[in-house]
Amino acid sequence: MGEGNSNLSSKWMEGSGPYSDIVISSRIRLARNLSGYPFPHVANEGQAKEVYELIKNALNEQDALEELNELDFMNISDLSALDRQVLMEKHLISPQHMKPGYSKAVSLSNDEAISIMINEEDHMRIQCLFPGLQLEEALKKANIVDDYLEAKLDMGFDEHMGYSTACPTNTGTGLRASVMLHLPALVMTKQINRVLATLPQLGLAVRGIYGEGTEANGNLFQISNQITLGVEEREIIKSLEAVTKQLIDQERHARKLMLKDRQKNLEDKIYRAYGILRYARVISSEEALNLLSDLRLGVDTEIIEEVESKILNQLIVQTRPGCLQKMEGREMEAFDRDVKRAKVIRESLN
């Protein structure tokens, strides 16, 4: 992974795709395990290495799919702590996969739309990450990769229970589908708690930008399915997509009301955020995320016309601690990161 901003962008940050004014990204993740081998958390070094080699060989075979020919296979232990942190901040590996361990790896496509984690919680986690609301497209791509690997490897599967997974909540299809939503108007109009409170009743989980245990900073919310057993893949996708479209309608309605009833206040909030982001010399991670959220609302409501949403999507990630240090080429103290963060934002917006 090289220096500069170019390597800190991924396909999901493009700001394209359906409903991209509210849906930042769509993610499909398939949990798969090899038959006859213990799950990674109970495997010994020898067993983990066998799994690692079997998957690596399958990914490297000459008749590999076009999607797999462009994959870059990386052993987690060969990466620096900073490179691992950058991969996590870009949502390409999990926080758990950052820690070095027995034969852990990640395989990434050139545009980083496909990432395959090896020996994380499961032997394999196949992930596809697309911009906007593209759950169907992401599932199609994930299934192409999955079908190829299933033809090469003996997967743990039971006719009644489905795919064997380390966590019982993934048993069945092994599918976790999620969308990242930007919902600032629902937050500002104090409707967000009421809206999100209904989601667990629909079998959906709500988390922050980096998943379980993280807060919804920057008005970014991750919505995902909780149930995989006894539900078909298409059903999971259809259900999540239907709820997502309801949330999109509610957010758009809240934006219209704000533009109608308190336009000057909204414009003031957005232009103040824009001014701080363009001229600040020191800015914290949390403040940056919140101000970028305000600015993005301004772009999506066409109050601000000269900024691309793609730049704002990239800044969500590029202002994280690991990415800032990667750009600088060295480890930095918190204050130095705050100075660097302000500089990166200024240069991106000016």
Disulfide bonds with the S-S distance in Angstrom:
none
